[in-house]
Amino acid sequence: PLSFFAGIGGASKEGILVKGSNYLEALSQTETLVMDKTGTLTQGVFEVTAVHHNSMDENKLIELTALAESASSHPISKSLRKAYGKNFDRNRVSNMRELSGKGGVASVDGHEVAAGNEKLMAELGVACIACRSIGTVVHVAVDGAYCGHIVIADRLKPNAVKAVREAKAAGVRKVVMLTGDRSAVARAVAAELGIDEVRSELMPGDKVAVVEAILAEAKGKVAFVGDGINDAPVLSRADIGIAMGAMGSDAAIEAADVVLMDDDPLKIAKGIKISRKCLRIVKENIWFAIGIKVLCLALGAFGLANMWMAIFADVGVMILAILNAIRALFVKKL
C-alpha cells in the first residue's frame, strides 16, 4: 500500500490526479490508448479561415450563422461569434434548436437558418456542396436554400505530437483517435500526429459503441482520454478514463478515473510511466520481502538462523521496502 500511496503522490505532484490505487494499476496495463480529438489533442480554439460557395454576402452569412448559434456553448459557435466581431441583438433570434452532433436551427429575423454539418443538411433535405479544405465545415441554409459553407480550423496543442510519441515509448501499442470531423480532416490530423487508427464522422453516442468494439478486440487495458460532457459515458465504459481537468466538463471529470489538471496531453505518457514504475516497485518489494522471510525460515529450520536474522527479516525488510517505495515519489522529466 505504501508504494501505491507514493505513486499517487508522485503523480499528484506532476498534476495528474489518480482517484485510487486500482486505477493506477489499470493505467500501468494500458496497451490501447483512445483519444478524443477536440480539446484533447487540439486546443479547442477554432478560427474561421474561409467562406466558400456563398450565394450571399460573406459578412451577412457569418452574421446569420453566428446568430443561429448564439445560444450554443460549443467552441465552433464561439468562433463564429468571434468572427462576426460585432454586438448583435439576440431578440432577433427565436425557436433555437441544438441538434447534438449535427448543428443547430433557429429563426433569425423571421427566416429559418440552419447551420451544421452534412448530416444536418441531409436531414433537412438540403443539397450541400462538399468542401476540400482541411478543417470543420459549417454548412448554412436559409429557408431551405443552401447559402454556402464556412471553414473553421482548430490548432493542435504544442505537445500533441510528442504526447503520442511518448505514449508509444511508455508501452502503448496502439493509439486511436475519435472525432466527429470529416474523414479528410481526421486523416490529415492523424498523419501529422502519428496516430495508428482514426474513427471519424462520429456522433456523440457512436463513441461508446466504438470503444466497446475496441475493448472486445484489445488484449490489454483500454484507456480513453476526453474532455467534453458527451465523453462522460465513454470515460465510464473504458477500462481507465482520463479527463482533461482545466477545460473539461464537470461530468467528464466526475466520470474519469484519472484527471490531468492542466490539459497537457504529454501528462498521459507521464502518468503511464509513473504507474508502471510504481507497479515495478510494488513487485520488487513483494518478492524481496517474501524471499528474505522464506530464506530466514529455511535457515531457522536447520538451526542456522539467529535472533538478529529474524529481526532483519521482519523490521529490516520493512525499512528497506519503505525506502524503495519512496522512489515512486520521484518522476523523471519527459
GUSEVEX-937771 format. One line per 2 residues: number of its first residue (from 1); their letters; for each residue z, y, x of C-alpha. Coordinates in Angstrom, 3 decimals. Each point is the difference from the previous one (the first is absolute). Layout:
// GUSEVEX-937771
NUM) a) Z,Y,X | ...
// end
This chain:
// GUSEVEX-937771
1) pl) 0.000,0.000,0.000 | 0.766,2.439,2.815
3) sf) -3.530,-0.412,1.376 | -1.450,0.874,-3.406
5) fa) 2.306,3.032,-0.287 | -1.194,1.169,3.425
7) gi) -3.651,-0.585,-0.991 | 0.392,1.985,-3.234
9) gg) 1.796,2.728,1.957 | -2.750,0.139,2.636
11) as) -2.632,0.250,-2.732 | 1.948,2.763,-1.792
13) ke) 0.174,1.969,3.226 | -3.813,-0.076,0.072
15) gi) -0.281,1.198,-3.620 | -0.588,-3.458,-1.502
17) lv) 2.373,-0.862,-2.839 | 0.346,-3.778,-0.467
19) kg) 1.926,-0.854,-3.159 | 1.460,-3.311,1.236
21) sn) 0.007,-2.655,2.709 | -2.141,-2.324,-2.156
23) yl) -2.742,2.654,-0.074 | 0.267,0.425,3.779
25) ea) -0.527,-3.749,0.396 | -2.974,0.028,-2.411
27) ls) -1.529,2.958,1.881 | 0.150,-1.978,3.248
29) qt) -2.124,-2.747,-1.597 | -2.772,2.366,-1.171
31) et) -3.471,-1.350,0.745 | -2.048,1.902,-2.611
33) lv) 0.354,3.752,-0.436 | -1.454,1.512,-3.184
35) md) -0.235,3.799,-0.035 | -0.847,2.521,-2.693
37) kt) -2.387,2.659,1.341 | 0.928,3.338,-1.556
39) gt) 3.326,1.339,1.245 | 0.539,-2.961,2.313
41) lt) -2.917,0.059,2.430 | -1.249,3.415,-1.099
43) qg) 1.899,3.258,-0.389 | -0.615,0.232,-3.726
45) vf) -1.237,3.559,0.632 | -3.353,0.217,-1.749
47) ev) -2.539,2.786,0.459 | -3.188,0.739,-1.924
49) ta) -2.845,-0.441,2.469 | -3.113,0.172,-2.218
51) vh) -1.403,0.383,-3.522 | -3.165,-1.980,-0.749
53) hn) -2.564,-0.282,-2.807 | 1.703,2.778,-1.959
55) sm) -1.841,1.347,-3.014 | 2.336,3.021,-0.262
57) de) 1.378,2.535,2.466 | 2.087,-1.679,2.710
59) nk) 3.056,2.220,-0.513 | -0.185,-0.483,-3.783
61) li) -0.127,-3.774,0.433 | 3.064,0.057,2.290
63) el) 1.820,2.311,-2.430 | -0.590,-2.285,-2.996
65) ta) 0.992,-3.083,2.014 | 3.156,1.674,1.341
67) la) 0.983,1.029,-3.547 | -0.637,-3.486,-1.371
69) es) 2.180,-1.484,2.774 | 2.645,2.760,-0.106
71) as) 2.698,-2.232,-1.534 | -0.376,-2.784,2.572
73) sh) 2.192,-0.280,3.108 | -2.548,-2.183,1.817
75) pi) -1.007,1.285,3.494 | -3.649,0.179,-1.115
77) sk) 0.946,2.274,-2.905 | 1.971,2.218,2.368
79) sl) -2.993,0.273,2.335 | -2.231,1.098,-2.903
81) rk) 2.449,2.757,-0.963 | 0.217,1.043,3.651
83) ay) -3.817,0.123,0.269 | -0.186,2.263,-3.053
85) gk) 2.579,2.252,1.653 | 0.602,2.278,-2.987
87) nf) 2.601,0.201,-2.724 | -1.156,-1.313,-3.353
89) dr) 1.400,0.022,-3.479 | 1.154,-3.494,-0.970
91) nr) -0.127,1.041,-3.626 | -3.737,-0.515,0.329
93) vs) 0.688,-3.745,0.320 | 1.026,-2.423,-2.757
95) nm) -0.139,-3.695,-0.890 | 0.474,-1.086,3.602
97) re) -0.192,-3.757,0.626 | 0.545,-1.611,3.378
99) ls) -1.608,-3.435,0.348 | 1.678,-2.022,2.751
101) gk) -2.414,-0.916,2.789 | -2.923,1.820,-1.655
103) gg) 0.667,3.743,-0.337 | 0.703,2.338,-2.880
105) va) -1.470,1.542,-3.124 | 0.970,3.362,-1.488
107) sv) -1.260,2.691,-2.340 | -0.736,3.194,1.971
109) dg) -1.057,3.126,-1.948 | -0.975,-2.288,-2.867
111) he) -2.183,-2.267,2.186 | 0.928,-3.588,0.867
113) va) 0.139,-0.309,3.796 | 0.231,-3.449,1.589
115) ag) 0.729,-0.273,3.727 | 0.382,-3.307,1.790
117) ne) -1.702,-2.924,1.653 | -3.012,-2.090,-1.032
119) kl) 2.215,-2.223,-2.167 | 0.964,3.008,-2.133
121) ma) -3.632,1.060,-0.369 | -0.972,-3.544,-1.021
123) el) 2.804,-0.070,-2.554 | -1.240,3.280,-1.490
125) gv) -3.626,-1.149,0.050 | -1.084,2.717,2.448
127) ac) -2.668,-0.840,2.585 | 1.195,1.286,3.382
129) ia) -1.749,0.407,3.346 | 1.310,-2.049,2.924
131) cr) 1.129,1.839,3.125 | -0.553,-1.124,3.591
133) si) 2.512,2.399,1.551 | 3.184,-1.423,1.504
135) gt) 2.952,0.995,-2.131 | 1.418,-0.208,-3.507
137) vv) -2.593,0.997,-2.600 | 1.095,1.735,-3.212
139) hv) -2.768,-0.162,-2.617 | 0.089,2.736,-2.641
141) av) -1.398,-0.076,-3.527 | 0.209,2.825,-2.558
143) dg) -0.466,-0.851,-3.682 | -1.467,-3.359,0.987
145) ay) -2.607,1.486,2.364 | 0.146,-0.743,3.724
147) cg) 0.539,3.192,2.041 | 0.277,-1.272,3.587
149) hi) 2.637,-1.373,2.339 | 2.525,1.398,2.459
151) vi) 0.624,-1.729,3.348 | 3.596,0.024,1.221
153) ad) 0.984,-1.327,3.424 | 3.377,-1.170,1.263
155) rl) 1.120,0.113,3.632 | 1.365,-2.956,1.952
157) kp) 3.550,0.286,1.297 | 0.132,0.732,3.748
159) na) 1.626,-3.360,0.817 | -1.975,-2.127,-2.493
161) vk) -2.353,-1.622,2.547 | 2.846,-0.670,2.430
163) av) 2.173,-1.330,-2.850 | -2.524,-2.732,-0.853
165) re) -0.473,-0.870,3.677 | 3.765,-0.190,0.645
167) ak) 0.572,-2.086,-3.133 | -2.420,-2.613,1.341
169) aa) 1.679,0.189,3.408 | 3.341,-0.636,-1.745
171) gv) -1.303,-3.329,-1.344 | -1.740,0.869,-3.283
173) rk) -3.043,-2.248,-0.327 | -1.862,1.796,-2.792
175) vv) 0.048,3.578,-1.323 | -1.368,0.620,-3.504
177) ml) -0.635,3.427,-1.559 | 0.074,0.592,-3.772
179) tg) -1.544,3.072,-1.585 | -1.480,1.296,-3.219
181) dr) -2.750,1.764,1.972 | -3.644,-0.974,-0.013
183) sa) -1.083,-2.885,2.241 | -1.934,2.268,2.385
185) va) 3.011,2.271,0.574 | 2.367,-2.956,0.377
187) ra) -2.244,-1.764,2.529 | -0.390,3.176,2.076
189) va) 3.773,0.527,0.171 | 0.637,-3.696,0.735
191) ae) -2.527,0.021,2.851 | 1.630,3.098,1.518
193) lg) 3.480,-1.536,-0.193 | -0.893,-3.534,1.089
195) id) 1.053,-1.549,-3.329 | -0.839,-3.721,-0.368
197) ev) -0.584,-0.042,-3.765 | -0.428,2.650,-2.684
199) rs) 0.219,-0.179,-3.798 | -1.493,3.063,-1.717
201) el) -0.556,1.481,-3.475 | 3.340,-1.387,-1.179
203) mp) 1.839,1.140,-3.088 | 3.796,0.387,0.415
205) gd) 0.580,-3.269,-1.841 | -2.519,-1.848,2.189
207) kv) 2.164,0.365,3.109 | 2.594,-2.464,-1.294
209) av) -2.682,-2.636,-0.639 | -1.490,0.566,3.483
211) ve) 3.392,-0.320,1.708 | 0.785,-3.150,-2.002
213) ai) -3.320,-1.518,1.169 | 0.848,0.920,3.602
215) la) 3.489,-1.516,-0.393 | -1.561,-3.260,-1.201
217) ea) -2.263,-0.176,3.070 | 2.355,1.320,2.708
219) kg) 2.052,-2.348,2.167 | 2.626,2.496,1.160
221) kv) 1.668,2.895,-1.800 | -2.085,2.740,-1.649
223) af) 1.156,3.624,0.309 | -1.373,2.770,-2.210
225) vg) 0.175,3.692,0.943 | -0.389,2.677,-2.701
227) dg) 1.303,3.343,-1.185 | -1.044,0.683,-3.601
229) in) 1.631,-0.724,-3.346 | -2.853,-2.453,-0.708
231) da) 1.022,-1.967,3.112 | 3.494,-0.900,-1.283
233) pv) -1.081,-3.299,-1.662 | -1.874,-1.066,3.152
235) ls) 2.954,0.902,2.249 | 2.187,-2.261,-2.130
237) ra) -2.527,-2.847,-0.034 | -0.671,-0.186,3.761
239) di) 2.288,-2.006,2.302 | 1.063,3.285,1.584
241) gi) -0.682,3.428,-1.519 | -0.191,3.047,2.284
243) am) 0.002,3.496,-1.550 | -0.776,3.404,1.463
245) ga) 3.236,1.917,-0.523 | -0.994,3.645,0.531
247) mg) -2.938,0.342,-2.401 | 0.507,-3.273,-1.878
249) sd) 1.052,-0.105,-3.646 | 3.580,-0.855,-1.001
251) aa) -1.254,-3.153,-1.742 | -1.708,-1.233,3.188
253) ie) 3.077,0.706,2.139 | 2.253,-1.792,-2.506
255) aa) -2.281,-3.068,-0.155 | -0.499,-0.265,3.786
257) dv) 2.003,-2.166,2.400 | -0.707,2.299,2.963
259) vl) -0.437,3.792,-0.104 | -1.712,2.068,2.730
261) md) 1.834,3.310,-0.133 | -2.705,2.186,1.605
263) dd) -3.221,-1.626,-1.307 | -1.218,-0.842,3.510
265) pl) -2.081,-3.228,-0.262 | 0.803,-0.725,3.648
267) ki) 3.539,-0.838,-1.175 | -1.388,-3.129,-1.707
269) ak) -0.754,-1.644,3.360 | 3.283,1.298,1.412
271) gi) 1.918,-1.537,-2.914 | -1.703,-3.371,0.534
273) ki) 0.802,0.093,3.734 | 3.649,0.903,-0.692
275) sr) 0.319,-2.849,-2.521 | -1.526,-2.550,2.376
277) kc) 2.213,1.135,2.856 | 3.028,-0.263,-2.293
279) lr) -0.905,-3.539,-1.124 | -0.583,-1.013,3.605
281) iv) 3.506,1.242,0.908 | 1.480,-1.837,-3.009
283) ke) -1.568,-3.289,1.161 | 1.120,0.604,3.602
285) ni) 3.590,0.501,-1.161 | -0.068,-3.079,-2.242
287) wf) -1.386,-2.307,2.707 | 2.262,1.476,2.687
289) ai) 3.169,-0.297,-2.121 | -0.739,-3.518,-1.260
291) gi) -1.162,-1.185,3.441 | 3.129,1.195,1.821
293) kv) 2.317,-1.447,-2.676 | -1.794,-3.385,0.039
295) lc) 0.175,-0.043,3.806 | 3.709,0.816,-0.068
297) la) 0.639,-2.734,-2.603 | -1.907,-2.529,2.086
299) lg) 1.935,0.900,3.139 | 3.243,-0.103,-1.975
301) af) -0.833,-3.527,-1.236 | -0.170,-1.164,3.619
303) gl) 3.126,1.935,0.979 | -1.950,2.494,2.135
305) an) 0.686,3.162,-2.064 | 3.092,2.142,0.431
307) mw) 1.566,2.775,-2.081 | -1.977,2.766,1.728
309) ma) -3.301,-1.699,-0.827 | 1.094,-0.283,-3.640
311) if) 0.918,3.712,-0.073 | -3.398,0.900,1.477
313) ad) -1.781,-2.230,-2.538 | 1.763,1.893,-2.794
315) vg) 0.827,3.606,0.947 | -2.328,0.280,3.001
317) vm) -3.036,-1.152,-1.953 | 0.878,2.446,-2.816
319) il) 0.181,2.952,2.429 | -3.321,-0.933,1.632
321) ai) -1.621,-0.416,-3.433 | 1.246,3.461,-1.021
323) ln) -1.373,1.553,3.194 | -3.341,-1.735,-0.572
325) ai) -0.077,1.176,-3.652 | 0.440,3.626,1.117
327) ra) -3.484,-0.224,1.599 | -1.463,0.168,-3.516
329) lf) 1.164,3.616,-0.214 | -2.408,1.055,2.738
331) vk) -3.655,0.463,-0.951 | -2.940,0.538,2.340
333) kl) -2.402,2.864,-0.659 | -3.475,-0.960,-1.220
// end
